[in-house]
Amino acid sequence: MRRRRKQLAAANLKLGGISLPSYCKKINFLAFILLCMPAVYSISLMSICSIRKAAKYEAFGNEVKDPVLQILLINFKWFMYIIVYPTSVNFIVLLLCTFCLRCSSLISNMVNEISGITPEKFGPSMQIHILRVKARVDESLCNLQDVFSLPILFIIVAHLLSCSTSIGWFLYYGFKHYHCAMRVQAAFFGINSSVSLIIMFWVAGGVPGKLQRLKETFFNKSHLRLILSPLMNEPQFKREILDKPDFVFTGYDIISLRRRTLFVLFGSMITYTVLVVSTRDFFKEY
């Protein structure tokens, strides 16, 4: 745990000078929504369910006669449920996406810097500067991968199970047989899990594309310089950036956080959920 804190602090230090003016308000707004989720969820459910039955259920079958204690018990337990999942998980996703956006912003700045100069000015000193900045990004990404590798895997599994459960409830029981509180719960967890997965895969999956664009821009500019000045005897740094393997966030080297993986996961989840529900209906007939 201490090593991971040091790695996260090192990544934050490497990216310390990168600001996200275009995303700052959106990130703060998302953080505010996540903080409000437990209170909104517990109050919404309490307003549409039977307080007496809910208090008895949360008290493990024991009758709670005091109305004030009923409300306090329900609110406290539902509030804590949502704090554990999905609020804490969503904050981990938000933290990962924030670091990914900062890395993407730094990579985009390098691409714009290379594109904005002429081949004559893209000499060895400028190329070394770009390589040094990219080394900062690579080190930060490696630290982030070490810190978030296992949490990413658990988050994906938890969100997929949550989505499958919500879809399975609707398919197996039918919408008409749902109590109003169950509809709210299924919609809340299903939408939250889906949106969280989409954001995580879309933001983290955009980093490899940014790195590939940087490689292409660096190669094209240095190659153009070589063509325009073939007689200049200077070191070539194209291989330094091209030989670097493509970086991709993974969930414990099991699931790659690429944007196309998102469609595969959702397709597989829906297919197997329908298959399980159909199988239960088949055996129920016999």
PLY file of the C-alpha trace (Angstrom):
ply
format ascii 1.0
element vertex 286
property float x
property float y
property float z
element edge 285
property int vertex1
property int vertex2
end_header
0.00 0.00 0.00
2.83 2.40 0.85
4.52 1.64 -2.48
1.32 2.40 -4.36
0.90 5.69 -2.55
4.44 6.63 -3.52
3.78 5.67 -7.15
0.57 7.71 -7.23
2.37 10.67 -5.66
5.19 10.31 -8.21
2.70 10.30 -11.09
0.98 13.36 -9.65
4.36 15.11 -9.31
5.32 14.31 -12.90
2.03 15.73 -14.13
1.90 18.54 -11.59
2.28 21.34 -14.10
-0.56 20.13 -16.31
-3.86 21.95 -15.85
-7.20 20.99 -17.37
-9.08 24.25 -17.81
-11.57 22.73 -20.25
-12.30 19.74 -17.99
-11.92 21.29 -14.53
-15.54 22.37 -14.19
-16.82 19.04 -15.54
-14.66 17.06 -13.10
-15.77 19.22 -10.17
-19.41 18.84 -11.23
-19.05 15.05 -11.43
-17.42 14.97 -8.01
-20.31 17.02 -6.59
-22.84 14.60 -8.13
-21.00 11.62 -6.64
-21.06 13.23 -3.20
-24.81 13.84 -3.48
-25.64 10.33 -4.75
-25.96 8.54 -1.36
-28.29 11.18 0.09
-30.41 11.44 -3.07
-30.67 7.65 -3.38
-31.71 7.05 0.24
-34.24 9.93 0.27
-35.73 8.88 -3.08
-36.22 5.27 -2.03
-37.64 6.25 1.36
-40.25 8.47 -0.31
-41.70 5.63 -2.41
-41.36 2.55 -0.17
-43.09 1.37 2.99
-40.99 2.78 5.83
-42.24 0.19 8.33
-41.45 -2.80 6.09
-38.11 -1.34 5.04
-37.12 -0.71 8.66
-38.08 -4.26 9.61
-36.05 -5.63 6.72
-32.99 -3.53 7.59
-33.35 -4.54 11.26
-33.04 -8.23 10.24
-36.71 -8.97 10.85
-37.01 -7.12 14.17
-39.88 -4.70 14.54
-38.92 -1.04 14.93
-41.88 0.87 16.32
-40.48 4.38 16.70
-41.05 6.29 13.39
-37.98 8.44 13.96
-35.78 5.39 14.52
-37.26 3.80 11.40
-36.27 6.77 9.25
-32.82 7.04 10.82
-32.15 3.32 10.40
-33.25 3.25 6.76
-31.35 6.39 5.81
-28.18 5.33 7.59
-28.02 1.82 6.13
-28.95 2.85 2.59
-26.52 5.75 2.79
-23.70 3.39 3.82
-24.65 0.88 1.11
-24.23 3.51 -1.59
-21.02 4.82 -0.05
-19.46 1.36 -0.32
-20.83 0.73 -3.81
-20.98 2.51 -6.17
-19.83 5.89 -4.76
-16.34 4.80 -3.66
-15.87 2.92 -6.93
-16.97 5.94 -8.94
-14.41 8.14 -7.18
-11.66 5.67 -8.12
-12.82 5.83 -11.74
-12.92 9.64 -11.57
-9.37 9.73 -10.16
-8.08 7.43 -12.90
-9.82 9.46 -15.61
-8.40 12.70 -14.22
-4.85 11.35 -14.45
-5.54 10.03 -17.95
-6.84 13.42 -19.08
-3.72 15.10 -17.72
-1.51 12.64 -19.60
-3.55 13.15 -22.76
-3.28 16.91 -22.36
0.51 16.69 -22.05
0.72 14.44 -25.11
-1.51 16.82 -27.11
0.74 19.73 -26.13
3.74 17.83 -27.52
1.91 17.06 -30.74
0.93 20.71 -31.16
4.46 21.81 -30.37
5.94 19.51 -33.02
3.32 20.44 -35.60
3.80 24.15 -35.03
7.50 24.31 -35.94
9.28 23.92 -39.26
11.46 20.87 -40.04
14.55 23.10 -39.98
13.93 23.95 -36.33
13.17 20.36 -35.35
16.80 19.62 -34.60
18.43 17.25 -32.09
17.91 19.60 -29.13
14.18 19.89 -29.85
13.85 16.14 -30.39
15.61 15.43 -27.09
13.26 17.85 -25.35
10.25 15.97 -26.74
11.75 12.63 -25.71
12.33 13.90 -22.17
8.74 15.07 -21.84
7.50 11.76 -23.24
9.67 9.93 -20.69
7.75 11.81 -17.98
4.48 10.65 -19.49
5.69 7.04 -19.83
6.84 6.93 -16.21
3.55 8.41 -15.01
1.53 5.91 -17.05
3.56 2.99 -15.68
2.96 4.20 -12.14
-0.75 4.58 -12.80
-0.89 1.09 -14.28
0.77 -0.38 -11.19
-1.61 1.46 -8.86
-4.89 0.93 -10.72
-4.31 -2.46 -12.36
-6.12 -4.62 -9.80
-8.83 -2.02 -8.93
-9.63 -1.70 -12.66
-10.30 -5.43 -12.90
-12.57 -5.47 -9.83
-14.41 -2.35 -11.00
-15.12 -3.87 -14.42
-16.36 -7.13 -12.88
-18.54 -5.31 -10.32
-20.10 -3.00 -12.92
-20.74 -5.84 -15.37
-22.43 -7.91 -12.65
-24.51 -4.90 -11.63
-25.62 -4.29 -15.23
-26.38 -7.98 -15.74
-28.46 -8.08 -12.57
-30.52 -5.06 -13.60
-31.12 -6.42 -17.10
-31.85 -9.91 -15.74
-34.48 -8.58 -13.35
-36.35 -6.87 -16.16
-36.09 -9.89 -18.47
-37.05 -12.51 -15.89
-39.71 -10.80 -13.80
-41.05 -8.29 -16.29
-41.54 -4.57 -15.77
-45.13 -4.90 -14.54
-44.16 -7.18 -11.66
-41.62 -4.68 -10.35
-42.35 -2.70 -7.24
-41.66 0.99 -7.69
-38.67 0.84 -5.32
-37.20 -2.10 -7.27
-37.53 -0.14 -10.49
-35.63 2.77 -8.98
-32.90 0.47 -7.66
-32.50 -1.40 -10.94
-32.43 1.82 -12.97
-30.01 3.49 -10.55
-27.45 0.69 -10.46
-27.81 -0.17 -14.15
-27.36 3.40 -15.36
-24.56 4.12 -12.90
-22.59 1.01 -13.86
-23.05 1.59 -17.59
-22.06 5.26 -17.47
-19.05 4.54 -15.24
-17.79 1.82 -17.58
-18.29 3.98 -20.66
-16.42 6.93 -19.16
-13.54 4.78 -17.88
-13.04 2.92 -21.16
-13.49 6.03 -23.29
-11.06 8.24 -21.34
-8.41 5.62 -20.49
-8.80 4.04 -23.92
-8.02 7.36 -25.58
-4.45 7.47 -24.22
-3.03 4.87 -26.69
-4.48 6.85 -29.60
-2.80 10.04 -28.35
0.54 8.23 -28.03
0.21 6.82 -31.53
-0.48 10.27 -32.92
2.63 11.57 -31.13
4.74 8.82 -32.69
3.42 9.58 -36.17
3.91 13.35 -35.77
7.45 12.92 -34.42
8.39 10.50 -37.21
6.89 12.61 -39.99
8.58 15.80 -38.82
12.01 14.19 -38.32
11.71 12.32 -41.63
10.80 15.54 -43.42
13.83 17.22 -41.85
16.03 14.37 -43.09
14.67 14.77 -46.63
15.13 18.55 -46.69
18.63 18.41 -45.16
20.13 15.06 -46.22
23.76 16.21 -45.80
23.45 17.19 -42.15
25.41 14.83 -39.94
23.23 14.62 -36.81
21.85 11.77 -34.67
18.47 10.36 -35.55
16.04 9.83 -32.66
13.15 8.35 -34.62
13.83 4.85 -33.37
13.83 6.06 -29.76
10.13 6.83 -29.96
9.05 4.26 -32.56
10.60 1.27 -30.79
8.69 2.02 -27.62
5.84 -0.52 -27.26
2.32 0.83 -27.31
0.97 1.51 -23.83
-2.51 0.29 -22.89
-4.14 0.29 -19.47
-5.13 -3.21 -18.39
-7.07 -4.77 -15.58
-4.39 -7.03 -14.10
-3.27 -7.97 -17.64
-6.66 -9.63 -18.23
-8.84 -6.89 -19.77
-7.41 -4.11 -21.93
-8.93 -0.66 -21.57
-9.39 0.03 -25.25
-12.48 1.72 -26.59
-13.36 -1.21 -28.80
-13.22 -3.53 -25.78
-16.23 -1.71 -24.35
-18.49 -2.96 -27.16
-17.20 -6.51 -26.73
-17.92 -6.45 -22.98
-21.42 -5.02 -23.33
-22.25 -7.43 -26.15
-21.03 -10.43 -24.17
-22.84 -9.25 -21.03
-26.20 -8.88 -22.79
-25.78 -12.18 -24.65
-24.97 -14.23 -21.57
-27.63 -12.49 -19.46
-30.32 -13.36 -22.01
-28.91 -16.88 -22.25
-29.05 -17.40 -18.47
-32.61 -16.06 -18.24
-33.71 -18.25 -21.16
-32.07 -21.29 -19.57
-33.93 -20.69 -16.30
-37.21 -20.42 -18.20
-36.41 -23.67 -20.02
-35.75 -25.63 -16.83
-38.75 -24.05 -15.13
-41.05 -25.61 -17.75
-39.75 -29.05 -16.84
0 1
1 2
2 3
3 4
4 5
5 6
6 7
7 8
8 9
9 10
10 11
11 12
12 13
13 14
14 15
15 16
16 17
17 18
18 19
19 20
20 21
21 22
22 23
23 24
24 25
25 26
26 27
27 28
28 29
29 30
30 31
31 32
32 33
33 34
34 35
35 36
36 37
37 38
38 39
39 40
40 41
41 42
42 43
43 44
44 45
45 46
46 47
47 48
48 49
49 50
50 51
51 52
52 53
53 54
54 55
55 56
56 57
57 58
58 59
59 60
60 61
61 62
62 63
63 64
64 65
65 66
66 67
67 68
68 69
69 70
70 71
71 72
72 73
73 74
74 75
75 76
76 77
77 78
78 79
79 80
80 81
81 82
82 83
83 84
84 85
85 86
86 87
87 88
88 89
89 90
90 91
91 92
92 93
93 94
94 95
95 96
96 97
97 98
98 99
99 100
100 101
101 102
102 103
103 104
104 105
105 106
106 107
107 108
108 109
109 110
110 111
111 112
112 113
113 114
114 115
115 116
116 117
117 118
118 119
119 120
120 121
121 122
122 123
123 124
124 125
125 126
126 127
127 128
128 129
129 130
130 131
131 132
132 133
133 134
134 135
135 136
136 137
137 138
138 139
139 140
140 141
141 142
142 143
143 144
144 145
145 146
146 147
147 148
148 149
149 150
150 151
151 152
152 153
153 154
154 155
155 156
156 157
157 158
158 159
159 160
160 161
161 162
162 163
163 164
164 165
165 166
166 167
167 168
168 169
169 170
170 171
171 172
172 173
173 174
174 175
175 176
176 177
177 178
178 179
179 180
180 181
181 182
182 183
183 184
184 185
185 186
186 187
187 188
188 189
189 190
190 191
191 192
192 193
193 194
194 195
195 196
196 197
197 198
198 199
199 200
200 201
201 202
202 203
203 204
204 205
205 206
206 207
207 208
208 209
209 210
210 211
211 212
212 213
213 214
214 215
215 216
216 217
217 218
218 219
219 220
220 221
221 222
222 223
223 224
224 225
225 226
226 227
227 228
228 229
229 230
230 231
231 232
232 233
233 234
234 235
235 236
236 237
237 238
238 239
239 240
240 241
241 242
242 243
243 244
244 245
245 246
246 247
247 248
248 249
249 250
250 251
251 252
252 253
253 254
254 255
255 256
256 257
257 258
258 259
259 260
260 261
261 262
262 263
263 264
264 265
265 266
266 267
267 268
268 269
269 270
270 271
271 272
272 273
273 274
274 275
275 276
276 277
277 278
278 279
279 280
280 281
281 282
282 283
283 284
284 285
